[in-house]
Amino acid sequence: MPAISYFHKKVSHTHFIRMPMHNSFASPTITRNLTLNNHRYLLSGLDLISLVEEFGAPLYVYDAATIKQQYERLTRAFSGLEHQIKYACKALTNITILRFLRSIGSGLDTVSINELRIGMRAGFDARDIVFTPNNVSFEEIQQAIELGAQLNLDNLPMLERLGQVYGSSVPVCIRINPHIMAGGNEKISTGHVNSKFGISITQLDEVVQVVQRYRLDVAGLHMHTGSEIVDTDIFLQGARILLDAGRQFPSLRFFDFGGGFKVPYSSGDTETNIEELGTRLTELCHEEMRHRGQPFYACFEPGKYLVSEAGLLLVKANVIKRTPATTFVGVDSGLNHLLRPMFYKAHHDITNLSNPYGVLQRYAVAGYICETDTFAWDRPLHEVRQGDILAFHNAGAYGIMMASNYNSRPRPAEVFLFDGKAYLIRRRETLDDILSTHIIPDICMETCTV
Ligand SMILES: *Cc1c(COP(=O)(O)O)cnc(C)c1O
């Protein structure tokens, strides 16, 4: 089948970077600090193909400048409110990334005791770390208390247990499920009625009873209604419910409005209007402070918003395979390295870094795992040749953290671009790493067989 030309009429040529010598166009990319300079793609000034030559493929690359820009945009949007940003570190937990976020003023949101420990090893003060577990044991909660993190509980039995063991001595934040439907899809929306997260707002009376019975010190109320919020009205509805619930708890010092701010995954994609949200939420909170007659501060727990756009996954095209229906690009990666396209049907933009001005053709981009791990179907890319390096965009959040050793493949290395230099912040795994937890018991297989 001949290559299909991609140029739709509706796409204006002004959207393409013109190269007069070649009479061809390089497609624009969604990654903000990515530039095309003399046939080479540079991320914050560093040549990506050179990084692959130095560190190998597949390779995760993170741009510090993008993270900082996002952090600053968020703090600016909420500058009218006393607030704290708690980076939801499950999105990207590399200890260097955590240290960087600490250096620019962030706190942390953690969902497991190990995330909490990693945060502390990154230098965070436990008091700047929120521990928001779901369905963990009371022992794990006790460990977090001993480390000194801010506890955020999301079920009545554990709240009761906390009261029995600690009474009023441990301040607690309570995660409420306001039952609003937000979030990009079923798997990432957590605030609806069937969600396992949070204590239902309809059970607020029971929460109040437990709080009174044990004289619990309720320091804050929390909601996290899901990833990929685009509708400010829905977010504010949830916030309003949370603020109303807060009237039952006079000792409150803060409201934690969670994360879930959406970033664009392709040009023209929807995103949270963070400035509008900031203005309207600030107004709502100030109104509530007047009602309460005392101030409180706000917390936000962005994960994706801070790191998604900062990351690229660089992979190599191993095989170009033409079938009667499709041209496949087979790459040296798969659902073991970037699961989102398969797990969430998420769209990730792809750029052929090696051939920016090649003729656009349609491809299916598939991984090397023995599953149907297709990253993209029917995707226009500048002609891909064997050995070309492709970049998956928006790979900073929930990329390597969801990676596995399936098919006994090692996880990729991670590189951090900071202040004009590239730093290896996680080495590539080896076969020995994969085998390191295996144990061969001292039995003789030969004589044990029947
Ligand atoms: C995952 C999570 C977040 C961050 O979600 P994003 O969509 O990445 O912003 C925030 N708070 C809690 C409690 C979470 O579990």
The ligand as a Gaussian input file, in Angstrom:
#p B3LYP/6-31G(d) Opt

LIG

0 1
 C       -2.620000      10.602000      42.534000
 C       -3.026000      11.600000      43.517000
 C       -2.854000      12.964000      43.247000
 C       -2.288000      13.491000      41.969000
 O       -3.085000      13.299000      40.841000
 P       -2.675000      13.985000      39.471000
 O       -3.778000      13.617000      38.549000
 O       -1.381000      13.401000      39.043000
 O       -2.579000      15.443000      39.716000
 C       -3.199000      13.848000      44.238000
 N       -3.700000      13.436000      45.424000
 C       -3.892000      12.132000      45.700000
 C       -4.432000      11.743000      47.014000
 C       -3.561000      11.170000      44.763000
 O       -3.754000       9.881000      45.048000

